[in-house]
Amino acid sequence: MSTLTAQQLVLKIRSHGLSQAEIARRAGLSQGAVSHIETGRRKQVYAHTLDSLRRIAATLDRQQKRAQTGVAA
């Protein structure tokens, strides 16, 4: 997952059902910033923003795998 762009990470997170507002809250961003990342209007993002998006995506992936395998979270 480390090679994904910020835009790809936001789209991946959105595929888990999170709204832009929820992504923004979890990542410490504004909803507008998430919108700009998602639509490609913002190409460059800070390293800490990428790290936050990676952590959110990884957490959601783990939760999804647990749900699929029936392992308690």
Secondary structure by P-SEA (a helix, b strand, c coil): cccccaaaaaaaaaaacccaaaaaaaacccaaaaaaaaacccccccaaaaaaaaaaaaaaaaaaaaaaacccc
